[in-house]
């Protein structure tokens, strides 16, 4: 396998990972920021307060974005397996 093909495959793989994980990371970021602002304004300094809203938000995001994430990963994997003869030479 040529060096350029390896770099191109690694680049596509990393972009797919970011593309698929992005919505969950953004949900966690937004919910964490909202909880932090809530804690700062009410002066509630409970450390475990941030976990439950993040878990619920990410679980909801998985339900909402799950089919799309699975489709993107399935298309990438199918493309990888269909072109495996180009990678193995």
PLY file of the C-alpha trace (Angstrom):
ply
format ascii 1.0
element vertex 89
property float x
property float y
property float z
element edge 88
property int vertex1
property int vertex2
end_header
0.00 0.00 0.00
1.39 3.36 -0.98
2.16 6.02 1.57
-0.30 8.48 0.02
-3.13 5.95 0.18
-2.39 5.25 3.85
-2.43 8.95 4.68
-5.64 9.47 2.69
-7.35 6.55 4.44
-6.21 7.74 7.87
-7.41 11.27 7.10
-10.83 10.02 5.98
-11.08 7.81 9.07
-10.31 10.67 11.45
-12.77 12.96 9.68
-15.50 10.33 9.91
-14.77 9.90 13.63
-15.06 13.65 14.21
-18.15 13.86 12.02
-19.91 11.07 13.91
-18.78 12.05 17.42
-19.35 15.78 16.89
-23.04 15.95 17.83
-22.48 14.03 21.08
-19.48 16.17 21.99
-21.40 19.37 21.29
-24.38 18.20 23.35
-22.09 17.39 26.26
-20.39 20.76 25.92
-23.64 22.75 25.81
-25.22 20.88 28.72
-22.03 21.12 30.78
-21.83 24.84 30.14
-25.49 25.33 31.07
-25.06 23.36 34.30
-21.90 25.31 35.15
-23.70 28.62 34.65
-26.58 27.33 36.79
-24.16 26.27 39.52
-22.36 29.61 39.42
-25.55 31.64 39.67
-27.12 29.56 42.45
-23.82 28.84 44.24
-24.64 25.12 44.36
-21.26 23.43 44.26
-22.34 19.81 44.00
-19.81 17.90 41.88
-22.20 15.12 40.87
-24.81 17.57 39.55
-23.12 17.78 36.15
-23.19 14.05 35.38
-26.93 13.34 35.30
-27.89 16.11 32.81
-24.97 15.19 30.55
-25.90 11.50 30.60
-29.53 12.31 29.80
-28.56 14.73 27.01
-26.13 12.30 25.41
-28.63 9.44 25.68
-31.23 11.65 23.97
-28.68 12.59 21.35
-27.93 8.93 20.71
-31.62 8.27 20.19
-31.95 11.29 17.91
-28.67 11.01 15.97
-28.12 7.25 16.28
-29.60 6.22 12.92
-27.63 8.91 11.11
-24.41 7.95 12.90
-24.96 4.30 12.05
-25.60 5.14 8.40
-22.40 7.19 8.12
-20.34 4.44 9.73
-22.01 1.75 7.60
-21.32 3.65 4.36
-17.69 4.19 5.34
-17.22 0.52 6.22
-18.92 -0.66 3.04
-16.73 1.66 0.97
-13.67 0.37 2.80
-14.57 -3.28 2.16
-15.54 -2.66 -1.47
-12.17 -1.03 -2.16
-10.06 -3.39 -0.08
-8.41 -4.80 -3.19
-7.06 -1.31 -3.95
-5.53 -1.09 -0.47
-3.91 -4.53 -0.33
-1.89 -4.62 -3.57
0 1
1 2
2 3
3 4
4 5
5 6
6 7
7 8
8 9
9 10
10 11
11 12
12 13
13 14
14 15
15 16
16 17
17 18
18 19
19 20
20 21
21 22
22 23
23 24
24 25
25 26
26 27
27 28
28 29
29 30
30 31
31 32
32 33
33 34
34 35
35 36
36 37
37 38
38 39
39 40
40 41
41 42
42 43
43 44
44 45
45 46
46 47
47 48
48 49
49 50
50 51
51 52
52 53
53 54
54 55
55 56
56 57
57 58
58 59
59 60
60 61
61 62
62 63
63 64
64 65
65 66
66 67
67 68
68 69
69 70
70 71
71 72
72 73
73 74
74 75
75 76
76 77
77 78
78 79
79 80
80 81
81 82
82 83
83 84
84 85
85 86
86 87
87 88
